[in-house]
């Protein structure tokens, strides 16, 4: 199967999944547990993506400056810093770590 075939199949699958989600009755979506899970799934997926991008290098796990930058971002988020400060703080920590390591 070519790459384009895989992209088309994945696109159709995503469309059908979205269509299935839109056809769910409202009474199912009104449940508190369903609403909470629907709110947290995107956050969990984004956190997993960030973790893979920070700690992964091909097939290996690495601990480098990116991991220190992520740690700084977590600390700034816990301290309730504004988003731009979190991004710039993580970038500065990662840059300093790359410079020193």
Secondary structure, DSSP 8 states (H G I E B T S, - for coil): --HHHHHHHHHHHHHHHHHHHHTS-HHHHTSHHHHHHHHHHHHHHHHHHHHHHHHEETTEE--SHHHHHHHHHHHHHHTT--HHHHHHHHHHHHHHHHHH-
